[in-house]
Every structure is written in C-alpha cells, then in structure tokens.
Amino acid sequence: MKKLLNNIFLLFVFFCLNGKSFSQQKISLSVEEAIQNGLKNSKSLHSSQMKVEFASSKANETNASRLPSVKFTGAYTRLSEVPSASFPNPFATLNPLLPKEFTISPSVFDNYLTKLSVTQPLFLGNKISSATEIAEYSSQATQEDFNKDKNELVFNIKNAYWSLYKAMQFQKLLDENVQQVQAHLTDVQNFLKQGMATTNDVLKVQVQLSNVQLAQLDIKNNVQLAMLALNNLMGIALDTELELTSNIKHEPKTFSDVNSLVQKSFTNRSEIRAMDLRVKASASAITLAKSNWYPQVFLSGNYNYARPNP
C-alpha cells in the first residue's frame, strides 16, 4: 500500500512539473497565416463589422420612409345578451300585416370596428432625401472605419511578426556568441594550466561570458514578449509557441516625388475618406434642418368597417 501511494505521488509531481509542456501548443506560422488568424479572431474587427451592418440597415430604414405607410387597426366587443327595448303596436289589430311591436334599439351583441389607413408623403421640403443622404454617407463612413481598422490590424500583425523574427535572429546570434565565449574560456583555462595565461586572463573571459549570458537572458525575455504580443493580436492562446516560416525578402522599391505620395495618401487613406463622407453628411444635416421651413404635403386615405355602423 505504501509503495502504491509513493507511485501515485511521483506521478502527481511529474504531471505538475510537466503540465506546462503538455498544455503548450507549438505551431508553424507564416506571415500570411498570421494575418488570416488575426482577421478571423479579432474581436475589435468583429465589432467594427457589426457597426457597418447596423449603419447599412439604418440607411435602408431611412430610405424606406419614401414608401407609403399602411396601418390596420381593429377592435371587438362582446355585449351582454340584454333583450331589445320594444313596445306593442296599437294598430296591429286593425291590419294583420303590420308588426305586432316596434323595436326601439335592437341589441347587437358582437360589435367590431376595423380601420385601414394609407399615407403617402408627397412633399416634405427635402426632409426624406436629406435624411437618406445622411444615413448613406454615415454608412459609407462606417465602412471606411472598418477598412481602417482592418488595415491597422494587418499592419500590427506584420510588425509583431517581424519583430518576433528579428528577436529570434538576435537570440540565435547570442547563442552562438555564448558558445564561442565558452569555448574561448575553455582554451584560456587550458592555457592557464600550461602556464601560458594568467588568472587575470581567465577572469576577463569569465566577465565577458557573464555579459553575453546576461544579454542572452534579455533577448530570451524579448522573444517571449514578442511572441505573446503576436499571439494576442492573432486571438490565439498566449502560451502558444510559434515557429516562424516566412523569411525576409529584399525587394528594392522606387518611389515618386513626395508631393505625389502625399496626394496618393489623401486619396487612399480610409480615415480621410471617412472624414470627407462625414463632412458631406453634415451638409445634408443642414438641409434637413432647413426643411422645417417648408409645408409638408401627404396623401392619406382611410377605410372603415364597423358593426354597428354609426
């Protein structure tokens, strides 16, 4: 029994010490795959997409105000079965064709009322057109905001990917430096044993090795931080270990003069286009406010059906 408990305890300690290695996942990742993961898992980008759909639905709702509105109402009342008020006909004895009694107010036990109304706006002083323009401009501006958020996310993922790549390359370089300094220290220690070096020479190399090992520890922490940042942008588990498969390609590019680049940025930047659309929406809002100065003309029609019919 004691041996069984000891085995269970050893298994427990083993799983506790190695739980991190079991839970940690390692994946190979290219920069294109990193961008795809980020676009698919980004909560902020999904929120921006929902804003686009809301603005588009709002524009459709505003545009629908041009159409006629139809309303239908109905009511039903059940009255108590009270006999109708009546009085005898004194002339019934003179002529058998006459009714024997007259009913003053006939009882109608099932009462209902229905009403169908149709209203078509004819002239509202450009109110509908201005409101539609505001909604459409706002919808387009929200789409440009989504494009901006998407471009920023792609840029941040690429920046984080290549920052991790650079940190890993520095780590490889420092690992090689540590190995070289360790080999050099071994040589100097052998020289010391042969009387070909002094203790001061050994201490210098040991200090150099300590400095390189400290830099190695710093770059290792930088690699972990860069990997956490990239995992966070991609929306995957933060403890996922990444193996980068993309390499840097040196492709020289030529650019035109600075004025054409500035003009190109004015044309292509999503946030500038969004601001321009919001300026147009503000101009339409002024027209909408002025529409209250004009009369409003509607074409209306009602159809009523009731029992009893008053």
VENVEN-V257000 format. One record per residue. RES is the residue in one small letter. PHI is phi in whole degrees, 0 to 359 (* if undefined). OMEGA is omega in whole degrees, 0 to 359 (999 if undefined). BURIAL is b if it has 24 or more other C-alpha atoms within 12 Angstrom, else e. Layout:
# VENVEN-V257000
RES/PHI/OMEGA/BURIAL  RES/PHI/OMEGA/BURIAL
This chain:
# VENVEN-V257000
m/*/180/e  k/295/179/e  k/294/178/e  l/295/178/e  l/296/178/e  n/295/178/e  n/294/178/e  i/296/179/e  f/296/179/e  l/295/177/e  l/295/179/e  f/297/179/e  v/297/181/e  f/297/180/e  f/291/178/e  c/293/181/e  l/287/184/e  n/250/181/e  g/297/181/e  k/294/181/e  s/292/178/e  f/287/184/e  s/279/183/e  q/284/181/e  q/248/180/e  k/240/182/e  i/227/173/e  s/269/190/e  l/216/171/b  s/261/181/e  v/293/177/b  e/293/178/e  e/293/178/b  a/297/179/b  i/294/179/b  q/297/179/e  n/297/180/b  g/295/180/b  l/294/182/b  k/281/189/e  n/256/185/e  s/291/178/b  k/287/180/e  s/295/178/e  l/292/176/b  h/295/177/e  s/296/177/e  s/296/178/b  q/294/177/b  m/295/176/e  k/295/178/e  v/296/180/b  e/295/178/e  f/295/180/e  a/295/178/b  s/294/177/b  s/294/178/e  k/294/177/b  a/295/178/b  n/295/179/e  e/295/179/e  t/294/180/b  n/293/180/e  a/289/179/e  s/291/175/e  r/289/185/e  l/279/177/e  p/292/177/e  s/260/182/e  v/239/178/e  k/232/178/e  f/227/179/e  t/234/180/e  g/207/179/e  a/214/180/e  y/222/180/e  t/225/176/e  r/253/182/e  l/267/176/e  s/292/183/e  e/279/178/e  v/261/181/e  p/299/180/e  s/289/177/e  a/284/182/e  s/212/176/e  f/220/184/e  p/290/179/e  n/269/182/e  p/290/182/e  f/265/181/e  a/293/180/e  t/287/181/e  l/279/182/e  n/224/182/e  p/292/179/e  l/282/180/e  l/284/178/e  p/294/182/e  k/285/180/e  e/211/178/e  f/252/176/e  t/264/182/e  i/284/183/e  s/224/181/e  p/293/181/e  s/277/174/e  v/245/186/e  f/282/180/e  d/258/179/e  n/253/176/e  y/214/182/e  l/221/177/e  t/234/181/e  k/215/178/e  l/242/182/e  s/238/177/e  v/232/181/e  t/230/179/e  q/238/176/e  p/289/180/b  l/255/179/e  f/212/179/e  l/236/179/b  g/70/181/e  n/66/180/b  k/291/182/b  i/292/181/b  s/296/179/b  s/292/178/b  a/296/178/b  t/293/178/b  e/296/179/b  i/299/181/b  a/295/180/b  e/291/178/b  y/297/178/b  s/295/178/b  s/295/178/b  q/294/178/b  a/294/178/b  t/295/176/b  q/296/177/b  e/293/175/b  d/298/177/b  f/297/178/b  n/298/178/b  k/296/179/b  d/298/179/b  k/294/180/b  n/296/178/e  e/294/178/b  l/295/178/b  v/298/179/b  f/297/181/e  n/295/178/b  i/293/178/b  k/298/180/b  n/297/179/e  a/293/180/b  y/297/183/b  w/285/172/b  s/294/176/b  l/294/178/b  y/299/180/b  k/295/179/b  a/296/178/b  m/294/178/b  q/293/176/e  f/296/179/e  q/296/177/b  k/298/180/e  l/296/180/e  l/291/176/b  d/299/178/b  e/293/178/e  n/296/179/e  v/298/179/b  q/297/180/e  q/293/180/e  v/293/177/b  q/297/177/b  a/295/177/e  h/296/178/e  l/297/177/b  t/299/179/e  d/296/181/e  v/294/177/b  q/297/176/b  n/293/177/e  f/298/179/e  l/297/179/e  k/295/181/e  q/271/180/e  g/79/182/e  m/261/178/e  a/214/180/e  t/257/177/e  t/297/178/e  n/298/178/e  d/296/179/e  v/295/181/b  l/296/179/e  k/298/180/e  v/292/178/b  q/295/176/b  v/295/178/e  q/298/179/e  l/295/179/b  s/296/179/e  n/295/179/e  v/293/179/b  q/294/177/b  l/295/176/e  a/296/177/e  q/296/178/b  l/293/179/e  d/296/182/e  i/291/176/b  k/295/176/b  n/295/178/e  n/297/177/b  v/296/179/b  q/295/180/b  l/293/179/e  a/296/179/b  m/291/176/b  l/297/180/b  a/297/180/b  l/292/178/b  n/297/179/b  n/294/179/b  l/293/180/b  m/278/179/b  g/74/177/b  i/248/181/b  a/302/185/e  l/292/182/e  d/271/179/b  t/289/178/b  e/270/185/b  l/252/172/b  e/241/186/b  l/278/182/b  t/250/180/e  s/278/178/e  n/238/180/e  i/285/177/e  k/248/181/e  h/274/180/e  e/238/181/e  p/296/180/e  k/237/177/e  t/250/181/e  f/240/178/e  s/279/184/e  d/291/188/e  v/293/181/e  n/295/178/e  s/291/177/e  l/293/178/e  v/296/179/e  q/296/178/e  k/293/178/e  s/293/177/e  f/297/183/e  t/277/190/e  n/259/183/e  r/290/184/e  s/294/182/b  e/292/177/b  i/288/177/e  r/296/179/b  a/296/178/b  m/295/178/b  d/297/178/e  l/293/179/b  r/289/174/b  v/295/177/e  k/296/177/e  a/295/178/b  s/294/177/e  a/296/177/e  s/293/178/b  a/294/176/b  i/295/177/e  t/298/178/b  l/296/179/b  a/293/180/e  k/287/182/e  s/294/179/e  n/289/178/e  w/285/187/e  y/259/176/e  p/289/180/e  q/245/184/e  v/242/179/e  f/234/171/e  l/251/186/e  s/236/176/e  g/213/181/e  n/232/174/e  y/229/183/e  n/244/174/e  y/221/186/e  a/220/173/e  r/219/358/e  p/285/182/e  n/272/183/e  p/290/999/e
